[in-house]
Amino acid sequence: MSLELMKTKYEDKLTFIGNVDATTVLPHGTAEKIRKQVFECLRIGAPGGGFILASDHSIHEGVKSINAKTMFEIARKYRRYPFA
């Protein structure tokens, strides 16, 4: 599901959670790919509130712990909007 489409369509009527890809990016991605996807999710979801950053469904056993940690560290760094 497109976070951008849903955020545009429902604005402040819903709270969105997730959207960091747990199929390819979290299990197999580099730190840079994870950073880009987290930043993109925050860029789209954060304005106006109503967004909780998380994986798209779960952090399953195929996700390396270092990759999950990277996602959380990047989210912590950019948790305030607007971010640089």
Order of alpha helices (4+ residues) and beta strands (2+ residues): alpha-beta-alpha-alpha-beta-alpha
